[in-house]
Amino acid sequence: MVIFIDDRPIRIVKKKELGEMPSKEDFDLVLDARLSPLKVENFSGHTCIINASTEQLEKILMNLHAKSGIHFHALYLIVEDRKLFKQKIVKLYQLVEAAGGVVVNQNQDTLWMYRLGKWDLPKGKLEKNEKFETAAVREVEEECNVKAELGNKICTTYHTYTHKNKLVLKKTRWYAMKTHFTGTLIPQTEEGIEKVEWMNDKKQTQALTNTYSSIRYVIEKFRKLV
């Protein structure tokens, strides 16, 4: 599980998947929660935490939301039971479910949209009783005017934000999609989308320098899928 807080990835990793005990050669900072105080102000670069309890995890996440001026790139939490930690995380937030897609046309160009000063991929919240797959296809058509065919699931992302003084966790399932659409791209301006474009690999590489960490994560997973 990867959760993005202030565009920083917080990765929950099973100890079995990591293999040997992490070392300073693998990370910029390694902290044992049984031995070291876990102060988010001290995190730097790629920080790894081992032996943390669910209570310590909750405190870390709440401090990340509450404190400013924190400087680190990514946080890795090495745990024995990832399911237990995931359940704890979800309970801390108001959960919102969404779906989106990486859409590729016949020229192998990828569909991107520009909103709030950044390049993004089409996605949106599920409607009542709607399935993730249905929502993904619908959002692509609504936001970009493109009818697409659903492919395989790429990944699930989680990112947080504050709405009406409540912490929200947005769970988004992403799908690979294909389309034969050759019509006009029409941005859904009422959703703040300024423009929609098909991008080749070169343009997409440029767009990735001005997007969210969670979107770069989706593209990384998509490339492994294809």
BAROKOL-710610 format. One record per residue: residue in three letters; x, y, z of N, C-alpha, C in turn; residue number from 1. Coordinates in Angstrom, 3 decimals, decimal comma. Layout:
<pts>
   code       n_px       n_py       n_pz      ca_px      ca_py      ca_pz       c_px       c_py       c_pz   pos
    Ala          X          Y          Z          X          Y          Z          X          Y          Z   NUM
...
</pts>
This chain:
<pts>
   code       n_px       n_py       n_pz      ca_px      ca_py      ca_pz       c_px       c_py       c_pz   pos
    Met      0,845     -1,194      0,000      0,000      0,000      0,000      0,877      1,240      0,000     1
    Val      0,509      2,208     -0,832      1,197      3,495     -0,854      0,154      4,583     -0,636     2
    Ile      0,357      5,423      0,366     -0,542      6,539      0,614      0,245      7,828      0,423     3
    Phe     -0,340      8,785     -0,293      0,348     10,042     -0,584     -0,193     11,145      0,320     4
    Ile      0,693     11,727      1,111      0,354     12,843      1,997      1,205     14,035      1,579     5
    Asp      0,555     15,128      1,205      1,279     16,306      0,688      2,204     15,917     -0,454     6
    Asp      1,718     15,022     -1,302      2,430     14,559     -2,501      3,674     13,739     -2,170     7
    Arg      3,809     13,272     -0,934      4,919     12,397     -0,563      4,410     10,969     -0,384     8
    Pro      5,111      9,985     -0,940      4,669      8,597     -0,788      5,030      8,016      0,576     9
    Ile      4,030      7,434      1,233      4,230      6,691      2,469      3,957      5,235      2,121    10
    Arg      4,988      4,419      2,086      4,860      3,042      1,617      4,808      2,068      2,796    11
    Ile      3,763      1,249      2,815      3,619      0,209      3,830      4,110     -1,098      3,206    12
    Val      5,230     -1,610      3,688      5,898     -2,748      3,051      5,960     -3,929      4,017    13
    Lys      5,564     -5,106      3,533      5,670     -6,308      4,354      7,133     -6,696      4,521    14
    Lys      7,489     -7,070      5,721      8,877     -7,424      6,019      9,371     -8,556      5,115    15
    Lys      8,474     -9,503      4,807      8,859    -10,634      3,957      9,267    -10,168      2,568    16
    Glu      8,612     -9,108      2,056      8,896     -8,608      0,712     10,225     -7,872      0,645    17
    Leu     10,627     -7,319      1,768     11,872     -6,544      1,792     13,087     -7,443      1,836    18
    Gly     12,938     -8,630      2,424     14,078     -9,527      2,530     14,890     -9,231      3,765    19
    Glu     16,166     -8,943      3,585     17,053     -8,665      4,711     16,671     -7,355      5,390    20
    Met     17,131     -7,189      6,614     16,864     -5,974      7,369     17,425     -4,765      6,632    21
    Pro     16,645     -3,689      6,496     17,125     -2,510      5,769     18,353     -1,892      6,430    22
    Ser     19,194     -1,281      5,631     20,401     -0,642      6,140     20,495      0,775      5,607    23
    Lys     21,441      1,516      6,114     21,629      2,899      5,684     22,122      2,967      4,240    24
    Glu     22,564      1,833      3,707     22,957      1,815      2,306     21,731      1,856      1,399    25
    Asp     20,600      1,358      1,909     19,359      1,334      1,128     18,539      2,601      1,315    26
    Phe     18,674      3,255      2,463     17,876      4,431      2,798     18,769      5,526      3,364    27
    Asp     18,253      6,746      3,370     19,014      7,862      3,953     18,955      7,838      5,476    28
    Leu     17,868      7,275      6,016     17,703      7,231      7,467     16,882      5,999      7,824    29
    Val     17,389      5,189      8,755     16,678      4,018      9,245     16,440      4,178     10,735    30
    Leu     15,165      4,086     11,147     14,805      4,261     12,552     14,112      3,009     13,071    31
    Asp     14,554      2,532     14,230     13,881      1,440     14,916     12,928      2,061     15,922    32
    Ala     11,638      1,859     15,736     10,630      2,511     16,577     10,730      2,107     18,043    33
    Arg     11,405      0,982     18,324     11,566      0,550     19,715     12,708      1,283     20,391    34
    Leu     13,584      1,886     19,590     14,798      2,477     20,154     14,890      3,991     19,962    35
    Ser     14,271      4,501     18,891     14,435      5,914     18,548     13,098      6,651     18,612    36
    Pro     13,098      7,893     19,090     11,864      8,691     19,040     11,514      9,008     17,586    37
    Leu     10,257      8,849     17,239      9,835      9,044     15,856      9,283     10,452     15,683    38
    Lys     10,168     11,371     15,388      9,773     12,760     15,178      9,816     13,072     13,688    39
    Val      8,671     13,448     13,116      8,601     13,673     11,676      9,537     14,798     11,234    40
    Glu      9,844     15,724     12,136     10,755     16,821     11,786     12,154     16,309     11,461    41
    Asn     12,479     15,103     11,964     13,819     14,552     11,762     13,920     13,653     10,533    42
    Phe     12,791     13,384      9,871     12,831     12,539      8,687     13,606     13,256      7,579    43
    Ser     14,359     12,486      6,802     15,120     13,083      5,703     15,262     12,084      4,557    44
    Gly     15,301     12,643      3,335     15,475     11,789      2,166     14,466     10,660      2,145    45
    His     14,971      9,447      1,953     14,148      8,242      2,008     14,317      7,636      3,397    46
    Thr     13,317      7,831      4,230     13,359      7,384      5,624     12,643      6,051      5,769    47
    Cys     13,261      5,139      6,507     12,695      3,819      6,743     12,473      3,622      8,245    48
    Ile     11,296      3,112      8,607     10,980      2,843     10,011     10,649      1,368     10,168    49
    Ile     11,258      0,740     11,152     10,989     -0,665     11,453     10,426     -0,787     12,859    50
    Asn      9,684     -1,867     13,082      9,151     -2,211     14,406      8,197     -1,164     14,978    51
    Ala      7,452     -0,495     14,136      6,476      0,488     14,617      5,151     -0,208     14,932    52
    Ser      4,471      0,269     15,961      3,140     -0,237     16,297      2,099      0,546     15,500    53
    Thr      0,859      0,060     15,493     -0,199      0,791     14,796     -0,448      2,144     15,468    54
    Glu     -0,255      2,216     16,784     -0,426      3,481     17,496      0,643      4,488     17,072    55
    Gln      1,864      4,011     16,902      2,942      4,899     16,443      2,687      5,360     15,014    56
    Leu      2,153      4,463     14,182      1,818      4,831     12,808      0,777      5,942     12,792    57
    Glu     -0,256      5,798     13,612     -1,300      6,823     13,666     -0,709      8,173     14,060    58
    Lys      0,164      8,176     15,039      0,786      9,429     15,491      1,616     10,059     14,381    59
    Ile      2,358      9,233     13,642      3,174      9,736     12,537      2,294     10,406     11,484    60
    Leu      1,222      9,723     11,081      0,351     10,252     10,031     -0,314     11,556     10,466    61
    Met     -0,777     11,601     11,701     -1,428     12,818     12,191     -0,435     13,977     12,278    62
    Asn      0,791     13,679     12,647      1,824     14,728     12,707      2,175     15,234     11,313    63
    Leu      2,169     14,355     10,335      2,444     14,779      8,963      1,377     15,750      8,470    64
    His      0,142     15,544      8,905     -0,940     16,448      8,528     -0,876     17,766      9,305    65
    Ala     -0,417     17,691     10,540     -0,504     18,852     11,427      0,686     19,802     11,332    66
    Lys      1,848     19,276     10,967      3,064     20,087     11,024      3,510     20,529      9,632    67
    Ser      4,071     21,719      9,581      4,606     22,259      8,326      6,132     22,276      8,392    68
    Gly      6,758     22,557      7,262      8,212     22,637      7,230      8,901     21,295      7,368    69
    Ile      8,206     20,219      6,969      8,799     18,880      7,039      9,438     18,565      5,693    70
    His     10,683     18,089      5,729     11,422     17,888      4,484     11,943     16,446      4,396    71
    Phe     11,275     15,631      3,595     11,775     14,294      3,262     11,102     13,878      1,959    72
    His     11,674     12,898      1,282     11,163     12,502     -0,030     10,125     11,390      0,062    73
    Ala     10,409     10,386      0,888      9,506      9,240      0,978      9,709      8,555      2,324    74
    Leu      8,641      7,878      2,774      8,696      7,161      4,036      8,327      5,702      3,791    75
    Tyr      9,127      4,802      4,330      8,888      3,369      4,210      8,633      2,802      5,597    76
    Leu      7,479      2,172      5,786      7,139      1,532      7,048      7,170      0,023      6,844    77
    Ile      8,129     -0,635      7,485      8,310     -2,070      7,326      7,516     -2,774      8,422    78
    Val      6,519     -3,567      8,022      5,609     -4,170      8,996      5,470     -5,667      8,777    79
    Glu      5,043     -6,373      9,828      4,792     -7,810      9,729      3,432     -8,076      9,085    80
    Asp      2,412     -7,288      9,486      1,039     -7,504      9,035      0,530     -6,250      8,329    81
    Arg      0,668     -6,211      7,016      0,278     -5,022      6,261     -1,234     -4,799      6,316    82
    Lys     -2,000     -5,865      6,322     -3,461     -5,746      6,362     -3,910     -5,012      7,616    83
    Leu     -3,303     -5,334      8,746     -3,637     -4,687     10,015     -3,351     -3,190      9,955    84
    Phe     -2,208     -2,820      9,407     -1,843     -1,407      9,304     -2,749     -0,678      8,321    85
    Lys     -3,109     -1,351      7,237     -4,006     -0,741      6,245     -5,366     -0,438      6,870    86
    Gln     -5,889     -1,386      7,653     -7,174     -1,182      8,321     -7,107      0,004      9,275    87
    Lys     -6,001      0,149      9,963     -5,820      1,264     10,891     -5,814      2,592     10,149    88
    Ile     -5,116      2,634      9,019     -5,024      3,864      8,237     -6,397      4,302      7,750    89
    Val     -7,155      3,372      7,186     -8,467      3,704      6,623     -9,393      4,287      7,694    90
    Lys     -9,301      3,790      8,910    -10,171      4,256      9,996     -9,869      5,695     10,424    91
    Leu     -8,695      6,189     10,063     -8,318      7,548     10,458     -8,969      8,615      9,583    92
    Tyr     -9,528      8,202      8,447    -10,003      9,156      7,448    -11,457      8,893      7,054    93
    Gln    -12,014      9,886      6,405    -13,283      9,698      5,696    -12,919      9,168      4,316    94
    Leu    -13,409      7,984      3,977    -13,004      7,329      2,734    -13,868      7,778      1,558    95
    Val    -13,198      8,158      0,460    -13,859      8,499     -0,796    -13,295      7,576     -1,868    96
    Glu    -14,177      6,964     -2,660    -13,736      6,034     -3,694    -13,844      6,664     -5,080    97
    Ala    -12,832      6,415     -5,905    -12,779      7,002     -7,244    -12,159      6,007     -8,219    98
    Ala    -12,232      6,342     -9,501    -11,638      5,489    -10,535    -11,150      6,357    -11,688    99
    Gly    -10,135      5,868    -12,372     -9,584      6,620    -13,489     -8,871      5,707    -14,463   100
    Gly     -8,336      6,312    -15,529     -7,705      5,481    -16,538     -6,518      6,103    -17,234   101
    Val     -5,635      5,237    -17,701     -4,560      5,614    -18,617     -5,023      5,185    -19,999   102
    Val     -5,390      6,159    -20,818     -6,018      5,878    -22,114     -4,995      6,040    -23,239   103
    Val     -4,887      5,010    -24,077     -3,946      5,022    -25,206     -4,733      4,895    -26,504   104
    Asn     -4,392      5,724    -27,507     -5,086      5,655    -28,797     -4,326      4,791    -29,804   105
    Gln     -4,788      4,788    -31,045     -4,186      3,931    -32,071     -2,755      4,331    -32,413   106
    Asn     -2,390      5,581    -32,137     -1,023      6,049    -32,380     -0,111      5,824    -31,185   107
    Gln     -0,636      5,141    -30,151      0,094      4,880    -28,915      0,388      6,157    -28,126   108
    Asp     -0,438      7,183    -28,359     -0,357      8,400    -27,550     -1,242      8,229    -26,318   109
    Thr     -0,892      8,923    -25,249     -1,612      8,809    -23,982     -2,412     10,075    -23,701   110
    Leu     -3,598      9,905    -23,136     -4,510     11,016    -22,865     -4,171     11,698    -21,543   111
    Trp     -3,912     13,009    -21,636     -3,613     13,803    -20,447     -4,519     15,029    -20,411   112
    Met     -4,718     15,558    -19,208     -5,489     16,797    -19,067     -4,768     17,740    -18,109   113
    Tyr     -4,999     19,033    -18,301     -4,318     20,063    -17,511     -5,333     20,741    -16,589   114
    Arg     -5,060     20,664    -15,276     -5,983     21,224    -14,295     -5,198     21,702    -13,067   115
    Leu     -5,574     22,864    -12,554     -4,966     23,425    -11,339     -3,446     23,537    -11,453   116
    Gly     -2,982     23,873    -12,659     -1,554     24,115    -12,849     -0,700     22,875    -13,009   117
    Lys     -1,331     21,695    -13,112     -0,567     20,460    -13,260     -1,216     19,550    -14,294   118
    Trp     -0,407     18,694    -14,893     -0,918     17,669    -15,784     -1,457     16,515    -14,948   119
    Asp     -2,559     15,952    -15,398     -3,243     14,926    -14,620     -3,860     13,899    -15,568   120
    Leu     -4,323     12,795    -15,007     -5,021     11,770    -15,767     -6,505     11,810    -15,410   121
    Pro     -7,383     11,461    -16,353     -8,823     11,507    -16,060     -9,217     10,533    -14,959   122
    Lys     -9,984     11,036    -14,011    -10,444     10,220    -12,882    -11,574     10,968    -12,193   123
    Gly    -12,326     10,267    -11,346    -13,384     10,930    -10,610    -14,050     10,007     -9,612   124
    Lys    -14,878     10,582     -8,764    -15,545      9,831     -7,702    -16,626      8,904     -8,260   125
    Leu    -16,825      7,808     -7,562    -17,889      6,883     -7,915    -19,241      7,498     -7,556   126
    Glu    -20,221      7,256     -8,410    -21,589      7,626     -8,088    -22,192      6,528     -7,213   127
    Lys    -23,348      6,786     -6,630    -23,969      5,835     -5,715    -24,185      4,486     -6,393   128
    Asn    -23,693      3,426     -5,725    -23,831      2,035     -6,190    -23,119      1,768     -7,515   129
    Glu    -22,214      2,648     -7,921    -21,492      2,471     -9,182    -20,250      1,608     -8,976   130
    Lys    -19,939      0,787     -9,957    -18,733     -0,032     -9,906    -17,525      0,794    -10,352   131
    Phe    -16,347      0,389     -9,870    -15,122      1,111    -10,219    -14,906      1,132    -11,731   132
    Glu    -15,119     -0,010    -12,378    -14,877     -0,102    -13,814    -15,794      0,835    -14,601   133
    Thr    -17,047      0,884    -14,193    -18,018      1,756    -14,860    -17,646      3,216    -14,674   134
    Ala    -17,244      3,558    -13,456    -16,876      4,942    -13,146    -15,657      5,387    -13,945   135
    Ala    -14,681      4,497    -14,100    -13,460      4,848    -14,831    -13,779      5,236    -16,273   136
    Val    -14,589      4,423    -16,941    -14,959      4,705    -18,334    -15,793      5,984    -18,419   137
    Arg    -16,722      6,136    -17,498    -17,584      7,324    -17,502    -16,775      8,595    -17,305   138
    Glu    -15,850      8,587    -16,369    -15,062      9,787    -16,085    -14,199     10,201    -17,273   139
    Val    -13,646      9,240    -17,986    -12,846      9,563    -19,173    -13,703     10,280    -20,204   140
    Glu    -14,913      9,786    -20,402    -15,792     10,405    -21,390    -16,257     11,782    -20,929   141
    Glu    -16,591     11,910    -19,649    -17,086     13,191    -19,141    -15,996     14,264    -19,119   142
    Glu    -14,804     13,886    -18,711    -13,741     14,882    -18,537    -13,019     15,222    -19,827   143
    Cys    -13,011     14,270    -20,798    -12,203     14,472    -21,998    -12,964     14,281    -23,313   144
    Asn    -14,217     13,827    -23,233    -15,028     13,552    -24,424    -14,473     12,387    -25,242   145
    Val    -13,883     11,413    -24,543    -13,299     10,251    -25,220    -13,990      8,976    -24,748   146
    Lys    -14,495      8,201    -25,696    -15,070      6,902    -25,371    -13,954      5,866    -25,439   147
    Ala    -13,757      5,144    -24,347    -12,639      4,205    -24,265    -13,111      2,828    -23,825   148
    Glu    -12,325      1,829    -24,197    -12,608      0,446    -23,816    -11,751      0,077    -22,614   149
    Leu    -12,386     -0,526    -21,623    -11,699     -0,882    -20,382    -10,747     -2,048    -20,589   150
    Gly     -9,551     -1,929    -20,008     -8,574     -3,006    -20,029     -8,304     -3,503    -18,618   151
    Asn     -7,086     -3,935    -18,372     -6,712     -4,490    -17,070     -6,544     -3,404    -16,011   152
    Lys     -6,741     -3,794    -14,778     -6,473     -2,885    -13,670     -4,967     -2,646    -13,567   153
    Ile     -4,587     -1,400    -13,343     -3,178     -1,047    -13,214     -2,746     -1,113    -11,750   154
    Cys     -3,441     -0,376    -10,893     -3,066     -0,283     -9,486     -4,148      0,477     -8,731   155
    Thr     -3,958      0,615     -7,442     -4,817      1,448     -6,597     -3,942      2,466     -5,889   156
    Thr     -4,346      3,726     -5,922     -3,607      4,762     -5,195     -4,480      5,314     -4,075   157
    Tyr     -3,813      5,842     -3,061     -4,478      6,499     -1,944     -3,813      7,853     -1,739   158
    His     -4,582      8,928     -1,731     -4,001     10,210     -1,361     -4,960     10,950     -0,442   159
    Thr     -4,410     11,846      0,345     -5,180     12,509      1,390     -5,348     13,993      1,098   160
    Tyr     -6,432     14,538      1,621     -6,653     15,979      1,569     -7,641     16,335      2,678   161
    Thr     -7,812     17,615      2,905     -8,736     18,086      3,942     -9,952     18,729      3,288   162
    His    -11,141     18,344      3,746    -12,387     18,919      3,228    -13,324     19,186      4,395   163
    Lys    -13,697     20,465      4,560    -14,566     20,883      5,669    -14,008     20,420      7,012   164
    Asn    -12,712     20,663      7,181    -11,991     20,346      8,421    -11,940     18,844      8,736   165
    Lys    -12,183     18,007      7,727    -12,085     16,567      7,911    -10,996     16,003      7,007   166
    Leu    -10,256     15,035      7,541     -9,232     14,381      6,738     -9,888     13,333      5,846   167
    Val     -9,591     13,423      4,552    -10,198     12,527      3,566     -9,120     11,645      2,949   168
    Leu     -9,436     10,372      2,789     -8,553      9,437      2,090     -9,247      9,040      0,793   169
    Lys     -8,658      9,417     -0,331     -9,257      9,109     -1,633     -8,595      7,858     -2,203   170
    Lys     -9,412      6,835     -2,350     -8,955      5,561     -2,911     -9,341      5,524     -4,383   171
    Thr     -8,334      5,442     -5,255     -8,597      5,462     -6,702     -8,062      4,193     -7,356   172
    Arg     -8,944      3,486     -8,044     -8,516      2,335     -8,836     -8,278      2,799    -10,271   173
    Trp     -7,134      2,405    -10,810     -6,728      2,837    -12,145     -6,757      1,661    -13,116   174
    Tyr     -7,202      1,958    -14,352     -7,325      0,927    -15,384     -6,643      1,359    -16,673   175
    Ala     -6,051      0,382    -17,347     -5,543      0,623    -18,701     -6,732      0,652    -19,650   176
    Met     -6,709      1,578    -20,601     -7,802      1,696    -21,570     -7,254      1,930    -22,968   177
    Lys     -8,048      1,504    -23,954     -7,717      1,753    -25,353     -8,892      2,448    -26,019   178
    Thr     -8,596      3,205    -27,075     -9,669      3,875    -27,798     -9,333      4,017    -29,276   179
    His    -10,386      4,022    -30,098    -10,247      4,307    -31,523    -10,789      5,712    -31,815   180
    Phe    -11,063      6,451    -30,770    -11,660      7,784    -30,897    -10,715      8,732    -31,634   181
    Thr    -11,249      9,436    -32,642    -10,446     10,400    -33,402    -11,118     11,775    -33,444   182
    Gly    -12,128     11,949    -32,583    -12,871     13,208    -32,582    -12,179     14,302    -31,796   183
    Thr    -12,939     15,322    -31,483    -12,412     16,494    -30,783    -12,350     16,253    -29,286   184
    Leu    -11,212     16,583    -28,694    -11,065     16,507    -27,242    -11,717     17,739    -26,632   185
    Ile    -12,639     17,528    -25,698    -13,357     18,640    -25,076    -13,177     18,573    -23,572   186
    Pro    -12,419     19,501    -22,995    -12,208     19,475    -21,539    -13,485     19,827    -20,781   187
    Gln    -13,705     19,167    -19,668    -14,863     19,458    -18,819    -14,519     20,685    -17,960   188
    Thr    -14,777     21,847    -18,499    -14,343     23,096    -17,859    -14,993     23,331    -16,510   189
    Glu    -16,212     22,811    -16,324    -16,869     23,004    -15,032    -16,164     22,258    -13,904   190
    Glu    -15,270     21,318    -14,278    -14,445     20,621    -13,298    -13,041     21,219    -13,224   191
    Gly    -12,875     22,388    -13,822    -11,585     23,069    -13,744    -10,538     22,567    -14,715   192
    Ile    -10,943     21,743    -15,684     -9,994     21,218    -16,672     -9,819     22,248    -17,775   193
    Glu     -8,584     22,700    -17,969     -8,307     23,763    -18,934     -8,084     23,227    -20,347   194
    Lys     -7,428     22,089    -20,449     -7,169     21,517    -21,778     -6,916     20,021    -21,663   195
    Val     -7,118     19,340    -22,787     -6,896     17,897    -22,883     -6,026     17,642    -24,098   196
    Glu     -5,031     16,754    -23,953     -4,102     16,508    -25,061     -3,729     15,031    -25,154   197
    Trp     -3,467     14,584    -26,402     -2,798     13,305    -26,620     -1,302     13,567    -26,591   198
    Met     -0,563     12,753    -25,875      0,879     12,971    -25,754      1,657     11,736    -26,183   199
    Asn      2,702     11,984    -26,998      3,634     10,907    -27,315      4,606     10,751    -26,141   200
    Asp      5,539      9,837    -26,257      6,453      9,560    -25,139      7,248     10,788    -24,715   201
    Lys      7,693     11,576    -25,697      8,503     12,754    -25,383      7,696     13,777    -24,601   202
    Lys      6,484     14,067    -25,067      5,638     15,041    -24,369      5,233     14,531    -22,988   203
    Gln      4,976     13,221    -22,901      4,592     12,657    -21,616      5,728     12,766    -20,597   204
    Thr      6,933     12,572    -21,052      8,091     12,711    -20,162      8,161     14,125    -19,592   205
    Gln      7,847     15,112    -20,427      7,819     16,500    -19,957      6,674     16,718    -18,974   206
    Ala      5,514     16,142    -19,267      4,353     16,289    -18,389      4,613     15,686    -17,019   207
    Leu      5,379     14,610    -16,970      5,666     13,939    -15,708      6,493     14,796    -14,759   208
    Thr      7,132     15,844    -15,285      7,886     16,752    -14,415      6,969     17,773    -13,756   209
    Asn      5,718     17,847    -14,227      4,751     18,788    -13,655      3,426     18,073    -13,386   210
    Thr      3,507     17,033    -12,564      2,321     16,297    -12,172      2,485     15,875    -10,716   211
    Tyr      1,566     15,067    -10,233      1,592     14,622     -8,844      2,383     13,319     -8,711   212
    Ser      2,941     13,095     -7,528      3,693     11,864     -7,284      2,831     10,631     -7,510   213
    Ser      1,557     10,722     -7,136      0,659      9,582     -7,312      0,451      9,262     -8,787   214
    Ile      0,426     10,280     -9,641      0,257     10,059    -11,080      1,526      9,442    -11,676   215
    Arg      2,687      9,899    -11,226      3,932      9,264    -11,682      3,956      7,791    -11,281   216
    Tyr      3,421      7,497    -10,109      3,341      6,118     -9,628      2,451      5,286    -10,555   217
    Val      1,311      5,841    -10,957      0,389      5,140    -11,854      1,055      4,846    -13,200   218
    Ile      1,742      5,846    -13,763      2,414      5,665    -15,057      3,520      4,615    -14,943   219
    Glu      4,232      4,625    -13,835      5,278      3,624    -13,608      4,684      2,216    -13,606   220
    Lys      3,564      2,039    -12,909      2,901      0,730    -12,859      2,339      0,344    -14,229   221
    Phe      1,812      1,333    -14,956      1,246      1,081    -16,290      2,335      0,582    -17,248   222
    Arg      3,494      1,193    -17,188      4,584      0,791    -18,078      5,013     -0,644    -17,818   223
    Lys      4,944     -1,084    -16,585      5,294     -2,469    -16,253      4,214     -3,424    -16,740   224
    Leu      2,977     -2,935    -16,780      1,855     -3,759    -17,209      1,920     -4,051    -18,713   225
    Val      2,322     -3,025    -19,497      2,349     -3,196    -20,945      3,699     -3,671    -21,436   226
</pts>
